[in-house]
Amino acid sequence: MSHQFKPGDLALIIKSIKRPENIGKACELLAFLVPGDRLEFEHNGLRAITHVGEHPAWLVAGDGVIGSNGDVGFALVRPSNLMPLRGDFQPEQQKAKEAEPCA
């Protein structure tokens, strides 16, 4: 599943092997990073430096989100492990049923 995320979007963490406690947590997408990127940032008064490993990932912030290094409030999450929290998520088949006139 491919999503067109952008900084500032809200998302739900739907998968995490290293930090399963992050599954189900809402987060804000801050920056998209690729391997080799190093980012120094400040968000809501917290300062941090992050390095991206071998996969592109979003730097996200959220209450209770835990990074792989133990940082609280921030994590790097692969795009495939995120579900957008915007728009209409009903499956197309369900939308079609709702649009059918009642007999």
C-alpha positions in Angstrom: 0.0 0.0 0.0 1.4 3.4 -1.0 0.4 6.6 0.6 1.3 10.1 -0.4 2.4 11.4 3.0 3.8 14.9 3.6 5.3 16.6 6.6 2.5 17.6 9.1 0.3 14.7 8.2 -1.1 12.6 11.1 -0.7 8.8 10.9 -1.2 5.7 12.9 1.7 3.3 13.5 0.3 -0.1 12.3 3.5 -2.2 12.4 6.8 -2.2 14.3 9.2 -5.1 14.8 11.7 -3.3 17.0 9.1 -1.4 19.1 5.7 -3.3 19.1 4.5 -1.0 21.9 4.3 1.8 19.2 1.6 -0.1 17.3 -1.7 1.8 17.5 -0.1 5.1 18.4 -1.0 8.3 16.5 1.9 10.5 15.4 2.7 13.5 13.3 5.1 13.1 10.4 8.0 15.6 10.7 10.4 14.7 7.9 11.1 12.0 5.4 14.7 10.7 5.6 16.8 8.4 3.4 19.8 6.3 4.4 22.8 8.4 5.2 20.7 11.4 6.3 21.5 13.0 9.7 19.0 15.4 11.2 19.2 17.7 14.2 15.7 18.9 15.2 13.6 20.5 17.9 10.0 19.7 18.3 7.8 20.9 21.2 10.9 21.9 23.2 12.7 18.6 22.7 16.0 18.5 20.9 17.4 15.4 19.2 19.7 14.1 16.5 18.8 11.1 14.4 20.5 9.0 11.8 18.7 7.0 9.2 19.6 3.3 8.9 19.3 1.2 5.8 15.7 2.0 4.9 13.9 5.3 4.1 11.7 6.4 7.0 9.6 9.1 8.4 10.7 10.9 11.6 7.5 11.0 13.6 6.5 12.6 16.9 3.8 11.4 19.2 2.8 10.9 22.8 4.3 7.7 24.1 6.1 6.9 20.8 9.5 5.3 21.6 12.4 5.3 19.2 14.7 2.3 18.6 17.3 4.0 20.8 14.9 4.6 23.6 14.1 8.2 22.9 10.5 9.0 24.0 8.3 11.1 21.8 10.2 10.4 18.5 10.8 7.5 16.2 11.8 6.6 12.7 9.0 4.6 11.0 9.0 3.1 7.5 6.2 4.5 5.3 4.7 1.0 4.9 4.2 0.8 8.7 2.0 3.9 8.7 -1.6 4.5 8.0 -2.8 8.0 7.2 -5.3 9.6 9.6 -7.1 11.7 7.1 -9.6 11.1 4.3 -12.1 8.4 3.8 -10.9 4.9 4.8 -14.0 2.9 3.9 -13.4 0.1 1.4 -14.7 0.9 -2.0 -17.1 -2.1 -1.9 -18.7 -0.7 1.3 -19.1 2.8 -0.3 -20.8 1.2 -3.3 -23.3 -0.7 -1.1 -24.2 2.5 0.7 -24.8 4.4 -2.5 -27.3 1.8 -3.8 -30.9 2.9 -3.5 -33.1 1.0 -1.0 -35.9 -1.1 -2.5 
